């Protein structure tokens, strides 16, 4: 029996890439899992830029700074580290198109370790960021 939520409880937070989180959890300990964990954290930063309720710029900058320190503790190849770091920096700037491109680069650099679902989630998140940029620019479809 599932308990009904209390009437004044906040809605349950949902992560935009549950398949990526599952792939990260299934990955063997070491570099592969750490690379996927980095991709997952970049996806969280990207999701924080999404409309209709993007995180305030100060919050995004603080998260990006904290994530730089976290990334330095990971054991990932130099190319992966550079790609993740670029995405972290772009997230703090608030450029949605730039973040979509950085997310696509993260997808490419981790592609060997992503399953179809996780790759699809990252691609979809990048597309949502591009759509949000069009909305903010006021360009009609």
Secondary structure, DSSP 4 states (H G I P E B T S, - for coil): -PPPPPTTSPPPP--TTHHHHHHHHHSPTTHHHHHHHHHHHHHHHHHTT-SSSPPPHHHHHHHHHHHHHHHHTS---HHHHHHHHHHHHHHHHT-HHHHHHHHHHHHHHTGGG--HHHHHHHHHHHHHHHHHHHHHHT---
